[in-house]
Amino acid sequence: MVSKAHFERVTGYLERAKKEGVRVAVGGASVDGPGYFIAPTVLVDVPEGAEAAREEIFGPVITVETFTDEEEAVRRANDVPLGLSASVWTENARRSHAVAARLDFGTVWVNSHLVLSSEVPWGGFKGSGYGRDLSIYALDDYSRTKHVMHNHGR
């Protein structure tokens, strides 16, 4: 982690997750040695509404959540205060587009994650970011659009 405060923030998330009944499948602890390192961590048995699934931890932590049907998956994914990015994994192209359209995230990948290209906008919805990085949409942050309508009849 970049600092002791960052390290403590991430380990705090891990400690609270364990108290919520989340199970650590891999990692979940600091790495011995100089600096503030945390082992890559996979959290499983994540209950609906768990803090670790609703917050951006900004550490080497991923949650694995289960669902019974597509409706529950979309509802749980959208029931967060943030919306930077998501990914949909399926062999069914029609389903992937239908689910992606229902997800309230600024970027949705299909069968990949974190692939960026300077031709497409990057940014989040809800509490995840402001504006758009990359692409021509990034210029909007540096400009103001003004419309002036002139009546030539007067």
C-alpha positions in Angstrom: 0.0 0.0 0.0 1.2 3.5 -0.6 1.3 4.5 3.1 0.7 3.2 6.6 -2.8 4.9 6.6 -3.7 3.1 3.3 -2.5 -0.2 4.8 -4.6 0.4 7.9 -7.6 1.3 5.8 -7.4 -1.9 3.8 -6.7 -4.2 6.8 -9.6 -2.5 8.5 -11.9 -3.6 5.7 -10.6 -7.2 5.9 -11.1 -7.3 9.7 -14.6 -6.0 9.5 -15.4 -8.4 6.7 -14.4 -11.3 8.9 -16.7 -10.0 11.6 -19.5 -10.0 9.1 -19.0 -13.7 8.4 -17.1 -13.2 5.2 -14.6 -16.0 4.7 -11.1 -15.4 3.4 -10.3 -18.0 0.7 -6.9 -16.7 -0.2 -4.6 -14.1 1.4 -6.3 -11.7 3.9 -3.2 -10.7 5.8 -0.1 -8.5 5.6 3.0 -9.8 4.0 6.2 -9.9 6.2 9.0 -7.6 5.3 9.6 -3.9 5.0 6.8 -1.7 3.8 3.0 -2.0 3.9 2.1 -5.1 1.8 -1.1 -7.1 1.9 -1.3 -10.4 0.1 -3.7 -10.7 -2.8 -7.0 -11.6 -1.2 -10.2 -13.4 -2.3 -13.2 -13.0 0.0 -16.0 -15.6 -0.3 -19.4 -16.3 1.4 -20.1 -12.6 1.0 -23.6 -11.8 2.3 -25.8 -9.3 0.5 -25.1 -5.8 1.6 -21.6 -6.6 3.0 -19.3 -3.6 3.3 -16.6 -5.3 1.3 -19.0 -5.7 -1.6 -20.4 -2.2 -1.4 -17.2 -0.1 -1.0 -14.1 0.6 -3.0 -11.4 -1.0 -0.9 -8.5 0.1 -3.1 -6.4 -2.8 -2.2 -5.6 -6.3 -3.6 -9.0 -7.6 -2.6 -11.8 -9.2 -4.6 -15.1 -10.5 -3.4 -16.9 -13.5 -4.8 -20.6 -13.3 -4.5 -23.2 -15.9 -5.6 -26.7 -15.3 -6.9 -29.6 -17.5 -7.9 -30.7 -15.7 -11.1 -30.0 -12.8 -13.4 -32.5 -10.5 -11.7 -30.7 -10.9 -8.3 -27.3 -10.5 -9.9 -28.3 -7.2 -11.6 -30.1 -5.9 -8.4 -27.2 -6.7 -6.2 -24.7 -5.2 -8.6 -26.7 -1.9 -8.8 -27.4 -1.7 -5.1 -24.1 0.1 -4.3 -23.3 3.7 -3.9 -20.6 3.6 -6.6 -20.5 2.7 -10.2 -17.1 2.9 -11.8 -17.0 -0.4 -13.7 -18.4 -3.9 -14.0 -18.0 -6.9 -16.2 -20.4 -9.5 -17.5 -19.1 -13.0 -18.2 -21.2 -15.2 -20.5 -21.1 -17.1 -23.8 -24.5 -15.7 -24.8 -23.9 -12.4 -26.7 -27.6 -11.3 -26.6 -27.7 -11.8 -22.8 -24.4 -10.0 -22.3 -25.8 -6.9 -24.0 -29.1 -7.0 -22.2 -27.4 -7.3 -18.8 -24.8 -4.6 -19.6 -27.6 -2.2 -20.5 -29.2 -2.8 -17.0 -26.0 -2.3 -15.0 -25.6 1.3 -13.6 -21.9 1.6 -14.2 -19.9 4.0 -16.4 -18.0 1.2 -18.0 -19.1 -2.4 -18.6 -16.9 -5.0 -20.1 -18.1 -8.3 -21.6 -15.8 -11.3 -21.1 -12.9 -9.1 -20.0 -12.1 -6.5 -17.4 -10.0 -3.4 -17.2 -9.3 -3.2 -21.0 -8.9 0.5 -21.7 -8.7 2.3 -25.1 -8.1 6.0 -25.7 -10.9 6.0 -28.2 -13.6 5.2 -25.7 -14.7 7.2 -22.6 -13.7 6.1 -19.2 -15.5 7.2 -16.0 -18.0 6.2 -13.5 -21.6 6.7 -12.4 -23.0 7.6 -9.0 -20.3 8.2 -6.4 -17.5 7.0 -8.7 -15.9 9.8 -10.4 -16.7 12.9 -12.3 -16.5 13.4 -16.1 -14.8 11.1 -18.5 -11.2 10.4 -19.1 -9.9 9.3 -22.5 -11.7 9.9 -25.8 -13.1 13.2 -27.1 -15.4 13.3 -24.1 -12.5 14.2 -21.8 -12.4 17.6 -23.5 -15.8 18.5 -21.9 -14.0 19.0 -18.6 -12.0 21.8 -20.2 -14.7 23.6 -22.1 -18.1 25.3 -21.6 -20.7 25.0 -24.3 -22.7 28.2 -25.0 -25.5 28.6 -27.4 -26.3 32.0 -28.8 -29.4 32.3 -31.0 -29.5 35.5 -33.1 -32.7 36.7 -34.7 -31.7 38.4 -37.9 -35.1 39.8 -38.4 -34.6 42.7 -35.9 
